[in-house]
Amino acid sequence: MNDVTRRELLALAGSASAFAATTALVGLSATPALADTADAPLRPGAPLLLVRDLETVARYYQEVIGLHLLHQDKDEAYLGAGERPLLVLRRRPNIDLEPLGSAGLFHTAFLMPDRPSLGRWLMRAIEDRREFVGAADHLVSEAFYLQDPEGNGIEVYADRPRAEWRWKGEVVEMASLAPDIEGIILSGGARPSDTSRVPDGMTVGHIHLRVGGIPEAEAFYNGILNFDVTARIPDATFYSTGRYHHHIATNTWQSAGAPKRSGTITGLASFELIAADQVAFDAMANHLLAKGGRRDGEMITVSDPWGNLVQVRRA
């Protein structure tokens, strides 16, 4: 392990990030979760990001995050794990960079299948001197944060066993504590992965959004999409289906009062929600169509208050 990079990462782990500074502990009782993110009724799929430099951004997700390049042409790149798309990049060379304070993507959270996989990924990232912007133990998960070359946030994380999550009714306990970096690395065998590619079992665990207002976000993601609220902390709300800790999060830490996105800036354009089966899809489709959503072939599309398109499809 490179000592300088290790010291820098350990310093990051103990730093007060925006999330750590605003996170409050909630919940008391230990109750096992009923479903993980893979078999929840609805779970996140691939976000679509508009980028100016497709080659550079696509290379970052391959070399730093370890996503597989599934397909690329001059205008789009599909990246994922195994054969599963987890991210779509679309080339828009003449659009403006997303301005500070705008609504949009806070981060895409890539979920490792287990802690050893996270440990092997982390060891390789440290050996390769990758630049992190944060790290935390969230009680339900252990997470590391980065940014791609155009400023899109990224989380790479692994969940703790669901039996260790602590619930008080419908609210799950989360926090931002210094992570056990040594323990995470040791869980992976204390050596880098033999490959830079992430394991085939990686998924998109959650999508975290910057929004203009929490009441409006809850009215959409809880009121229209019917996602359960699993936690609230100052200026942020977390949502899920199937009693996962969160599939979607919204915050106003950097974006309070932000208007609707113009559609002509870099960053998030849309993201998927994947229905586990036909029953879950039909229920959501009927609900969203009654709320003003539209059918695009085998997909139902609805726009949140800030112009982010949410696309519901079957698994």
QUIPE-V372164 format. One record per residue. N is the residue number from 1. RES is the residue in one letter. PSI is psi as a letter, one per 40 degrees, with the letter a starting at -180 (999 if undefined). Layout:
# QUIPE-V372164
N:RES:PSI
N:RES:PSI
This chain:
# QUIPE-V372164
1:M:h
2:N:h
3:D:d
4:V:d
5:T:d
6:R:d
7:R:d
8:E:d
9:L:d
10:L:d
11:A:d
12:L:d
13:A:d
14:G:e
15:S:i
16:A:g
17:S:i
18:A:d
19:F:d
20:A:d
21:A:d
22:T:e
23:T:h
24:A:i
25:L:h
26:V:i
27:G:i
28:L:d
29:S:i
30:A:h
31:T:h
32:P:i
33:A:i
34:L:d
35:A:i
36:D:a
37:T:d
38:A:d
39:D:e
40:A:i
41:P:d
42:L:h
43:R:i
44:P:i
45:G:a
46:A:h
47:P:i
48:L:h
49:L:h
50:L:h
51:V:i
52:R:d
53:D:g
54:L:d
55:E:d
56:T:d
57:V:d
58:A:d
59:R:d
60:Y:d
61:Y:d
62:Q:d
63:E:d
64:V:d
65:I:d
66:G:e
67:L:i
68:H:h
69:L:h
70:L:d
71:H:i
72:Q:h
73:D:a
74:K:e
75:D:d
76:E:i
77:A:h
78:Y:h
79:L:i
80:G:a
81:A:h
82:G:b
83:E:e
84:R:h
85:P:h
86:L:e
87:L:h
88:V:h
89:L:h
90:R:h
91:R:h
92:R:g
93:P:d
94:N:e
95:I:i
96:D:i
97:L:i
98:E:h
99:P:i
100:L:i
101:G:e
102:S:i
103:A:i
104:G:a
105:L:h
106:F:d
107:H:i
108:T:h
109:A:h
110:F:h
111:L:h
112:M:i
113:P:d
114:D:i
115:R:d
116:P:d
117:S:d
118:L:d
119:G:d
120:R:d
121:W:d
122:L:d
123:M:d
124:R:d
125:A:d
126:I:d
127:E:d
128:D:e
129:R:f
130:R:i
131:E:h
132:F:i
133:V:e
134:G:i
135:A:i
136:A:i
137:D:h
138:H:e
139:L:d
140:V:e
141:S:i
142:E:h
143:A:i
144:F:i
145:Y:i
146:L:i
147:Q:h
148:D:i
149:P:e
150:E:e
151:G:e
152:N:h
153:G:i
154:I:h
155:E:h
156:V:h
157:Y:i
158:A:i
159:D:i
160:R:i
161:P:h
162:R:d
163:A:e
164:E:e
165:W:i
166:R:h
167:W:i
168:K:g
169:G:b
170:E:e
171:V:h
172:V:i
173:E:h
174:M:i
175:A:i
176:S:h
177:L:i
178:A:h
179:P:i
180:D:g
181:I:d
182:E:d
183:G:d
184:I:d
185:I:d
186:L:d
187:S:d
188:G:e
189:G:e
190:A:f
191:R:i
192:P:i
193:S:i
194:D:e
195:T:i
196:S:e
197:R:i
198:V:i
199:P:i
200:D:d
201:G:e
202:M:i
203:T:i
204:V:h
205:G:d
206:H:i
207:I:h
208:H:h
209:L:i
210:R:h
211:V:i
212:G:d
213:G:h
214:I:d
215:P:d
216:E:d
217:A:d
218:E:d
219:A:d
220:F:d
221:Y:d
222:N:d
223:G:d
224:I:d
225:L:e
226:N:f
227:F:i
228:D:i
229:V:h
230:T:e
231:A:i
232:R:h
233:I:i
234:P:h
235:D:f
236:A:i
237:T:i
238:F:i
239:Y:i
240:S:i
241:T:i
242:G:e
243:R:f
244:Y:i
245:H:d
246:H:h
247:H:d
248:I:i
249:A:i
250:T:h
251:N:i
252:T:f
253:W:d
254:Q:e
255:S:e
256:A:h
257:G:e
258:A:h
259:P:a
260:K:i
261:R:i
262:S:d
263:G:e
264:T:f
265:I:i
266:T:i
267:G:a
268:L:h
269:A:d
270:S:i
271:F:i
272:E:i
273:L:h
274:I:h
275:A:h
276:A:d
277:D:i
278:Q:d
279:V:d
280:A:d
281:F:d
282:D:d
283:A:d
284:M:d
285:A:d
286:N:d
287:H:d
288:L:d
289:L:d
290:A:e
291:K:e
292:G:e
293:G:i
294:R:i
295:R:h
296:D:g
297:G:b
298:E:f
299:M:i
300:I:h
301:T:h
302:V:i
303:S:h
304:D:i
305:P:e
306:W:e
307:G:e
308:N:h
309:L:h
310:V:h
311:Q:h
312:V:h
313:R:i
314:R:i
315:A:999
